[in-house]
Amino acid sequence: MEKEIEALKLQLQLKEKENRRLKELLKIPDPDTCISHERPELRTCLTNAEIGRYSRQLILPEIGVQGQLKLAGTSVLVVGAGGLGCPAGIYLAAAGVGRIGIVDYDEVELSNLHRQILHSEGKVGMAKSSSAASACTQLNSLVQCVPYRIQLDSSNALQIIKLYDIVLDASDNVATRYLLNDACILSQKPLVSGSALRFEGQLTVYGYKDGPCYRCLYPKPPPPETVTNCSDGGVLGVIPGIIGSMQALEAIKIACGMESSFCQKMLLFDGQEGIFRTIKLRPKQPKCRVCGDSPDITELIDYQQFCGSRADDKEKSLNLLGKEERISVQEYKQILDNGQKHVLIDVRMQVEMEICQLPTDNFNLPVSCVDRDDSLASLKDHIQTKSAGDEDLPVYVVCRRGNDSQVAVQKLKNHLKSYSIQLKDITGGLYAWAKHIDTNFPVY
Ligand SMILES: [Zn+2]
């Protein structure tokens, strides 16, 4: 027994040594040791190594030695190490920004890699903040990268933001947008905000010079059910690539003492049409609750409560139906195995149907079409054909995660009132099917 313990201890030591070696190799900064509370040093001259490295931007009259020194003396906080934060972070590091903080609570997943280009297959499962920081440090060891593996919230945002000169909102949810806006106004830091969805992107700079803040434009958060994120709506990876790069550009201009192009202006990018447009925004509002003449928000509030939504993009499980209106994937598998006659409605979009489907005859009725008369008519036809004389076949509804299917069941209950059919949603949808029934079933 004692010998075994000794052997295990030895193994542990070897693993720890290997771990340290790999960390060193990947230049993964250790959050506990590298958080400097000092501002980057303001220097008066560049080293030869810096002159060589930055020569192409040093000869730009708009940058020059003074601009490069300003960059080296600037700290930028990138909130989100995802599709926007990756390109933004790497260009800030390449340009020689003195210190870059990278905030992200999440871990790298395979489905991130088509747009979050600082991570890689070997980093799946690793903290995104460390992964992004190590990529930036590998590109430019002259800059200090500080990973924060935390969820930014009212308890920590001001404390971290005060250590930085410029903040980049590279997050993906409304609660974090309000949090960053208020924290930046209270700390008097410019906020370079970006967003991307499907083929479209937006960029603006809030709280800079006399421009408006996010609250001036959007005093009230949108109803949570109207907000679409990339996980549900999809995004082409290069779109956040373009917007994130432009966030880095604006941060660099501000750091060098040039004007930002997006104070009280918003860039709208349509990647499908290849069009950039800049629109003028409404000015700063005297009645704004945080940046107005007599603000009542003088400290951070609870933003998840204010927005009625969570500060992350994790799936939220709805619970709209009673137990008798639901069926588990195991029960549904039994129905298929027994060859029991039924009707299956898949309420995903057509494009999703092409990715994967349950291995049985199913009727595609996208949840967005459930209220349409023509769709309902063809559904009724389908039910009648399937029944072929048999009374009241049970109808099961499936979707990707088990949320839309519940919404669809609720709506269909009303539309099919005259039929005495049993209508149930398949709990957890195709995710649950892939998890519990068929581990080879594709997950997207
Ligand atoms: Zn405002």
Residues whose N, C-alpha, C, O or C-beta is under 5 A from the ligand:
A	BS01	ZN	P212 C213 R215 C216 C288 C291 G292
